[in-house]
Amino acid sequence: MIGEIDDAMKAMVREAPGIGKDIEVVLDAPTKDWAARRNAPTVDLFLYDIREDVKRRETGFLEERDERGIVVSRSPAPRYFKLSYLVTAWTQRPDDEHRLLDALMRCFLKFDAIPEAFVVDTLAETGLPAWISIALPPPEDRAFADVWSSLGGELKPSLDVVVTAPITTGVLYRVGPPVSAGVRGDFSWIGVGAAEDRMQRSPQQEP
């Protein structure tokens, strides 16, 4: 699922208006050493955080039915995970970087979710959208400056793009065939046995 979202993000950037075809789109960590080696205009989509969206966790099961509409299996509801990307533009001039960031922001604002054309393989298993949010305030336990400090690089303008994607648990419970007849029981022997038992236990009457 993570690799498929990576590919979808890169494809969205490459097809966005205002982003030249000569601009590289990579997934590298923007460390100081990496920045020093870069020698071409680049858009970097660095995946820096993965965590479950517990507010979206659901209970219950999803049912799979055959062509007759009969339930054949059940599986737990999908779990949602947030993939946070630090999106940066790298050129020789700050004003060019700002224009590139503007194009990137417009690219992601166009979509509430990853476009259907890019939803493939395991990302498509659930049939549910992978939501996109951009430039929201960071969680209380994390700041963007901390991300840059961990990378050892210098703080620069960036976009925080979060993809909230559903993923199946892989657990599947098979269901037995439906009951085709009602339950039947024969209790006649209980009545006969009980009557004989009462006769044996009844006290003898004196003549």
C-alpha positions, 0 to 999 in steps of 0.5 A, a space after each residue: 500500500 505504501 509503495 502504491 501511494 508513493 507512485 500515485 503521489 509522484 504521478 500526480 506531481 508529474 502531471 500537474 500544470 506548472 511543473 516542468 517535465 524536466 523536474 525530478 520527483 524523488 522520495 529521498 530524505 532531504 538531509 544536508 548531504 543530499 541537498 549538497 549533491 543535488 544538481 537539478 530542479 527537484 521535487 522531494 516527497 519525503 515520507 516521514 511519518 506513518 500512524 493509524 487514524 484511530 478516529 476512523 477505526 470501525 468495529 464489525 465485519 464486512 461480508 462477501 457474497 456470491 452470485 446468489 447473494 449468500 454470505 461466503 466469508 466475513 473480514 474485519 473492517 479496514 484500518 486507516 493509516 495516515 502517511 505524512 509527506 514533507 513536500 519540498 522544492 529544490 532549485 537554484 533560486 528561492 523565488 523559483 522554489 516558491 513558484 514550484 511550491 505554489 504549483 505543488 499546492 494547487 496540484 494537491 488542492 484539486 483532489 479530495 482523494 487520490 484520483 481513481 486512475 492511480 488507485 491500483 492493487 492493494 490500494 484498490 482492494 477496499 474500494 474506499 478512497 484514500 483521502 488527501 489533506 494539505 498544510 494542516 496544523 501538525 499534531 501536538 506531539 510533533 512540529 515540522 522544525 523537529 523533522 528538519 532537526 532530525 534530518 540534520 538539514 536547514 529549515 526551508 518552506 515545505 508543504 505537509 501532505 497527508 494521505 489517509 488510506 484504508 488497508 485490509 487486515 488480511 484476516 478472513 473468516 469462511 462461512 458455512 453453507 446456509 441451513 436449508 431445513 428447519 431443526 427437527 426432534 423426536 421426543 416421544 421416547 421421553 414421554 414413554 420412559 417417564 410414564 413407565 418410571 411413574 408407574 414403577 415409583 407409585 406406592 402399592 394400594 392395600 386391598 
